[in-house]
Amino acid sequence: MGAVLGGVVQALAPWPVRLALLGPLAAVVLLRETGMISLRVPENRRLVPEHVLNRGRVLGGVQFGFEMGTGMRTYSPSSLPHLVLAALLLAVPWTGALAAGAGFAAARWIMAAASIAHSDDGSWTTLWRANSRLLATATAVAAIASLAAGLAMEYGLPYG
């Protein structure tokens, strides 16, 4: 669905206009993820039920990832998914949309599986909180750099 909608938007809006929207959004996301500004992101403020995780690493992780990835239920600690959505609508070709979907699903599954596998004593949460700002910053920088490099290659712009 996102690939189709993105194709329509990209066909109707010229590249400079799409880039003029995407660039500042990427900057705002980076500022938010580094903690330099505080903005609320749209989210469906409901938790995935615990019984989902009790279905095991594979089935539970897949269902958890699906429910979070589709926005059916989730708190959103990051604005990066919103940047990915904007990039899919404004700039990423349909093949990139498929890759982004697969990557997002894999990342959600890995996070859920790692959490389940870590321990039951709450140390995962403690470890996550202790490193959350560093992880958020590193993830935002990597995501934005990857997006910029991918778009530069796709549209023949100088990069590197």
C-alpha positions as CSV (number, residue, x, y, z in Angstrom):
1,M,0.0,0.0,0.0
2,G,2.8,2.4,1.0
3,A,4.7,1.7,-2.2
4,V,1.6,2.5,-4.3
5,L,0.8,5.7,-2.4
6,G,4.4,6.7,-2.6
7,G,4.4,6.1,-6.4
8,V,1.4,8.4,-6.8
9,V,2.9,11.2,-4.6
10,Q,6.3,10.9,-6.3
11,A,4.6,11.1,-9.8
12,L,2.7,14.2,-8.9
13,A,5.2,16.2,-6.9
14,P,8.5,17.4,-8.4
15,W,11.7,16.2,-6.8
16,P,12.8,19.6,-5.4
17,V,9.5,19.9,-3.6
18,R,9.7,16.4,-2.2
19,L,13.3,17.0,-1.1
20,A,12.3,20.4,0.5
21,L,9.8,18.5,2.6
22,L,12.0,15.5,3.5
23,G,15.2,17.3,4.4
24,P,13.8,19.5,7.2
25,L,11.8,16.5,8.5
26,A,15.1,14.5,8.7
27,A,16.7,17.3,10.6
28,V,13.8,17.5,13.1
29,V,13.9,13.7,13.6
30,L,17.7,13.9,14.3
31,L,17.2,16.7,16.8
32,R,14.5,14.8,18.5
33,E,16.4,11.5,18.7
34,T,19.5,13.3,20.1
35,G,17.3,14.9,22.8
36,M,18.0,18.5,21.6
37,I,14.2,19.1,21.1
38,S,11.2,17.5,22.6
39,L,8.3,16.6,20.4
40,R,5.5,14.1,20.8
41,V,5.1,11.6,18.0
42,P,1.8,10.1,16.8
43,E,1.3,6.8,18.5
44,N,-1.4,4.3,19.5
45,R,-0.8,4.3,23.3
46,R,-1.7,0.6,24.0
47,L,0.6,-2.2,24.9
48,V,0.8,-5.5,23.0
49,P,-0.7,-8.0,25.4
50,E,1.8,-10.2,27.4
51,H,0.2,-13.4,26.0
52,V,1.6,-12.5,22.6
53,L,5.2,-12.7,23.9
54,N,4.4,-16.0,25.6
55,R,3.8,-17.7,22.2
56,G,7.6,-18.1,21.8
57,R,10.4,-16.3,20.1
58,V,9.3,-16.9,16.6
59,L,5.5,-16.7,16.6
60,G,5.4,-14.2,19.5
61,G,8.0,-12.1,17.9
62,V,6.3,-12.1,14.5
63,Q,2.9,-11.2,16.0
64,F,4.5,-8.5,18.2
65,G,6.3,-7.0,15.2
66,F,3.2,-7.1,13.1
67,E,1.1,-5.3,15.8
68,M,3.8,-2.7,16.4
69,G,4.8,-2.3,12.8
70,T,1.2,-1.6,11.7
71,G,0.6,0.7,14.6
72,M,-2.3,-1.4,15.9
73,R,-0.8,-1.2,19.4
74,T,2.3,0.5,20.5
75,Y,4.0,3.3,22.3
76,S,6.5,4.9,20.0
77,P,9.7,5.9,21.7
78,S,11.2,7.0,18.4
79,S,10.3,9.3,15.5
80,L,12.3,7.2,13.0
81,P,9.4,5.2,11.7
82,H,7.7,8.5,10.8
83,L,10.7,9.6,8.9
84,V,10.7,6.2,7.1
85,L,7.1,6.7,6.2
86,A,7.7,10.2,4.9
87,A,10.7,8.9,2.8
88,L,8.6,6.1,1.4
89,L,5.9,8.7,0.3
90,L,8.3,11.3,-0.9
91,A,11.4,9.8,-2.3
92,V,12.0,6.0,-2.0
93,P,11.2,3.9,-5.1
94,W,8.8,1.0,-4.7
95,T,11.7,-1.6,-4.4
96,G,13.1,0.5,-1.6
97,A,9.6,0.4,0.1
98,L,9.7,-3.4,0.0
99,A,13.2,-3.4,1.5
100,A,12.2,-0.9,4.2
101,G,9.2,-3.0,5.1
102,A,11.3,-6.1,5.4
103,G,14.0,-4.3,7.4
104,F,11.4,-2.8,9.8
105,A,9.8,-6.2,10.4
106,A,13.2,-7.8,11.0
107,A,14.3,-5.0,13.4
108,R,11.0,-5.3,15.4
109,W,11.4,-9.1,15.5
110,I,15.0,-8.9,16.7
111,M,14.1,-6.4,19.4
112,A,11.3,-8.6,20.8
113,A,13.4,-11.8,20.5
114,A,16.4,-10.2,22.2
115,S,14.2,-8.9,25.0
116,I,12.6,-12.3,25.5
117,A,16.0,-14.1,25.4
118,H,17.8,-11.7,27.8
119,S,16.2,-12.5,31.2
120,D,13.1,-12.3,33.2
121,D,14.6,-10.1,36.0
122,G,14.1,-6.7,34.3
123,S,17.8,-6.2,33.6
124,W,16.9,-5.8,29.8
125,T,14.9,-2.6,30.7
126,T,17.7,-1.3,33.0
127,L,20.3,-1.9,30.3
128,W,18.1,-0.3,27.6
129,R,17.4,2.8,29.7
130,A,21.1,3.2,30.5
131,N,22.0,3.3,26.8
132,S,18.9,4.7,25.2
133,R,20.1,8.1,24.2
134,L,23.3,6.7,22.6
135,L,21.3,4.0,20.8
136,A,18.7,6.5,19.6
137,T,21.4,8.9,18.3
138,A,23.4,6.2,16.6
139,T,20.3,4.7,15.0
140,A,19.1,8.1,13.8
141,V,22.4,9.0,12.3
142,A,22.7,5.6,10.6
143,A,19.1,5.8,9.2
144,I,19.5,9.3,7.9
145,A,22.9,8.7,6.4
146,S,21.6,5.5,4.7
147,L,18.6,7.4,3.4
148,A,20.8,10.2,2.0
149,A,23.2,7.8,0.4
150,G,20.4,5.7,-1.1
151,L,18.7,8.7,-2.5
152,A,22.0,10.1,-3.9
153,M,22.6,6.8,-5.7
154,E,19.0,6.6,-6.9
155,Y,18.8,10.1,-8.3
156,G,22.4,10.4,-9.4
157,L,23.4,13.1,-6.9
158,P,27.0,13.5,-5.7
159,Y,27.6,11.9,-2.3
160,G,30.5,10.5,-0.2
